[in-house]
Amino acid sequence: MIRLLVVGTLLIAHGGTFASGQTACSVTHTESKGARGDSGGNLLPGLIEERLSLMTDVARTKWNNGSAIEDPVREQQLLADVGGKAQALGLSADWAQHFFRLQIEAAKEIQYCLFAQWTAAGQKPFQEVQDLRTAIRPQLDRLTVQLLQELARQWPQLNSPGSPEQNAFRSAQSTNGIATRLAVLPLSDGSLQAYRHVPAVGSRQ
């Protein structure tokens, strides 16, 4: 249902057709100056963007292999793994899974958009693609851990309505592409407050 809703939004945004340029679908990761190594900075937007930026390579590999975009088994494995890692960090497993469900949907939106472009253009197999299992998934697994760690670090602030973090994500929703807005939605859709009964990270023993 989420994917269908966003596909409709994409079609409306592009006048019923997909633009011919790849930039209409893909997300380019541009690391902010000073973001890394700054323990007081907010790394979440950059990590979300970095994850989405890998989806062009994922789509190219699937295109060459004739693989389906949807991979329910892999998705369930990821969500189960996220739940366990989140609990170990003091995060709500349910909310962390909600967050990553939206990351998955955002990632698929990019892939569906690219597939639509390539189909319309009669795209041949790409000359060079990365291996999904040995090259791309290790990067995604690394980002899963980093995202969970950053969510755990910011959990108290993210649970404070009107905090700078909350305002930043609302701004991201209004200025970035469809996939990015979908990816940051769990950080400002009110779902955080629904899980406030879970002890904040800073209070765990």
C-alpha positions as CSV (number, residue, x, y, z in Angstrom):
1,M,0.0,0.0,0.0
2,I,2.8,2.5,0.9
3,R,4.6,1.7,-2.4
4,L,1.4,2.2,-4.5
5,L,0.8,5.5,-2.7
6,V,4.2,6.9,-3.4
7,V,4.3,5.6,-7.0
8,G,1.1,7.6,-7.5
9,T,2.8,10.6,-6.0
10,L,5.8,10.2,-8.3
11,L,3.6,10.0,-11.3
12,I,1.7,13.1,-10.4
13,A,5.0,15.0,-9.6
14,H,6.3,14.1,-13.1
15,G,3.1,14.8,-15.0
16,G,2.2,11.1,-15.4
17,T,5.5,10.1,-16.8
18,F,9.0,9.6,-15.5
19,A,11.6,12.1,-16.5
20,S,14.3,11.0,-18.8
21,G,17.2,11.9,-16.5
22,Q,18.4,9.5,-13.9
23,T,18.5,12.3,-11.3
24,A,14.7,12.2,-11.1
25,C,15.0,8.8,-9.4
26,S,18.4,8.4,-7.8
27,V,19.8,10.0,-4.7
28,T,23.3,11.3,-4.7
29,H,25.2,11.1,-1.4
30,T,27.2,14.3,-0.7
31,E,28.9,14.0,2.7
32,S,28.6,17.2,4.6
33,K,31.9,18.9,5.5
34,G,32.8,18.1,9.1
35,A,29.9,15.6,9.5
36,R,32.2,12.6,10.2
37,G,34.1,12.7,13.4
38,D,31.9,15.3,14.9
39,S,30.4,13.4,17.9
40,G,27.9,16.2,18.5
41,G,26.6,16.4,14.9
42,N,23.5,14.8,13.5
43,L,24.6,12.0,11.2
44,L,21.1,10.6,10.5
45,P,20.3,12.6,7.3
46,G,23.6,11.7,5.8
47,L,23.3,8.0,6.7
48,I,19.8,7.8,5.2
49,E,21.0,9.6,2.1
50,E,24.0,7.3,1.8
51,R,21.8,4.2,2.0
52,L,19.5,5.5,-0.7
53,S,22.4,6.4,-2.9
54,L,23.3,2.7,-3.1
55,M,20.0,1.9,-4.8
56,T,21.1,2.8,-8.3
57,D,23.8,0.1,-8.0
58,V,21.2,-2.3,-6.6
59,A,18.8,-1.6,-9.4
60,R,21.5,-2.0,-12.1
61,T,22.5,-5.4,-10.7
62,K,18.8,-6.6,-10.6
63,W,18.3,-5.2,-14.1
64,N,21.2,-7.1,-15.5
65,N,20.2,-10.3,-13.7
66,G,16.5,-10.0,-14.5
67,S,15.8,-10.1,-10.7
68,A,12.6,-8.9,-9.1
69,I,12.8,-5.6,-7.1
70,E,10.7,-7.1,-4.4
71,D,12.5,-9.6,-2.1
72,P,10.2,-10.4,0.8
73,V,12.5,-13.0,2.3
74,R,15.4,-10.6,2.5
75,E,13.2,-7.9,3.9
76,Q,11.9,-10.1,6.7
77,Q,15.5,-11.2,7.5
78,L,16.6,-7.5,7.7
79,L,13.6,-6.5,10.0
80,A,14.2,-9.5,12.3
81,D,17.9,-8.6,12.5
82,V,17.0,-4.9,13.2
83,G,14.7,-5.8,16.0
84,G,17.4,-7.8,17.8
85,K,20.1,-5.1,17.3
86,A,17.7,-2.3,18.4
87,Q,16.9,-4.0,21.7
88,A,20.6,-4.5,22.4
89,L,21.0,-0.7,22.0
90,G,18.0,0.1,24.2
91,L,15.8,1.1,21.3
92,S,12.2,0.0,20.8
93,A,12.4,-3.0,18.5
94,D,8.9,-2.2,17.1
95,W,9.8,1.4,16.2
96,A,13.2,0.4,14.7
97,Q,11.4,-2.0,12.5
98,H,8.9,0.7,11.5
99,F,11.8,3.0,10.7
100,F,13.5,0.3,8.5
101,R,10.3,-0.7,6.8
102,L,10.2,2.9,5.4
103,Q,13.9,2.7,4.4
104,I,13.0,-0.4,2.5
105,E,10.0,1.2,0.8
106,A,12.0,4.3,-0.1
107,A,14.8,2.1,-1.6
108,K,12.2,0.2,-3.7
109,E,10.7,3.5,-4.9
110,I,14.1,4.4,-6.4
111,Q,14.4,1.0,-8.0
112,Y,10.9,1.1,-9.5
113,C,11.5,4.6,-10.8
114,L,14.8,3.6,-12.5
115,F,13.3,0.4,-13.9
116,A,10.5,2.5,-15.5
117,Q,13.0,4.8,-17.1
118,W,15.2,2.0,-18.4
119,T,12.2,0.1,-19.7
120,A,11.0,3.2,-21.6
121,A,14.5,3.8,-23.0
122,G,15.1,0.1,-24.0
123,Q,18.1,0.0,-21.7
124,K,20.6,-2.8,-22.5
125,P,22.4,-4.6,-19.7
126,F,24.9,-2.4,-18.0
127,Q,28.6,-3.0,-18.8
128,E,29.8,-3.0,-15.2
129,V,27.7,-3.7,-12.1
130,Q,28.6,-4.5,-8.5
131,D,27.8,-7.9,-7.1
132,L,24.8,-7.5,-4.8
133,R,25.8,-10.2,-2.3
134,T,29.5,-9.5,-2.0
135,A,29.8,-5.8,-2.7
136,I,26.6,-4.0,-2.1
137,R,24.9,-5.8,0.8
138,P,28.0,-5.5,3.1
139,Q,27.7,-1.7,2.6
140,L,24.0,-1.9,3.4
141,D,24.7,-4.0,6.5
142,R,27.2,-1.5,7.7
143,L,24.7,1.3,7.3
144,T,22.1,-0.6,9.2
145,V,24.4,-0.8,12.2
146,Q,25.4,2.9,11.9
147,L,21.8,4.0,11.6
148,L,20.7,2.1,14.7
149,Q,23.7,3.4,16.7
150,E,22.8,7.0,15.7
151,L,19.1,6.5,16.4
152,A,20.1,5.2,19.9
153,R,22.4,8.1,20.5
154,Q,19.6,10.6,19.5
155,W,16.7,8.7,21.0
156,P,16.0,11.2,23.9
157,Q,16.2,14.2,21.5
158,L,14.1,12.6,18.8
159,N,11.4,12.0,21.5
160,S,11.2,15.7,22.3
161,P,8.6,17.4,20.0
162,G,9.9,20.6,18.6
163,S,13.5,19.7,19.1
164,P,16.0,20.8,16.4
165,E,16.3,17.2,15.2
166,Q,12.5,17.0,14.7
167,N,12.4,20.4,12.9
168,A,15.3,19.3,10.7
169,F,13.5,16.2,9.5
170,R,10.3,18.1,8.8
171,S,12.4,20.4,6.7
172,A,13.9,17.4,4.9
173,Q,10.5,16.1,4.1
174,S,9.5,19.4,2.4
175,T,12.7,20.0,0.4
176,N,14.0,16.6,-0.7
177,G,12.9,14.0,-3.2
178,I,10.0,11.6,-2.8
179,A,12.2,8.7,-1.7
180,T,14.1,10.8,0.9
181,R,10.9,12.2,2.3
182,L,9.6,8.7,2.7
183,A,12.8,7.5,4.4
184,V,12.7,10.3,7.0
185,L,9.0,10.0,7.7
186,P,9.3,7.8,10.8
187,L,11.3,10.5,12.5
188,S,8.4,13.0,12.3
189,D,5.2,11.0,11.8
190,G,4.4,10.8,15.6
191,S,5.4,7.1,15.8
192,L,8.2,8.0,18.1
193,Q,5.8,9.2,20.8
194,A,3.8,6.0,20.5
195,Y,6.8,4.1,21.8
196,R,7.8,6.5,24.6
197,H,7.0,3.7,27.2
198,V,10.4,2.2,26.1
199,P,13.2,3.4,28.4
200,A,15.3,6.0,26.7
201,V,18.8,5.0,25.8
202,G,20.4,7.3,28.4
203,S,18.4,5.7,31.2
204,R,19.2,2.1,30.5
205,Q,21.4,0.2,33.0
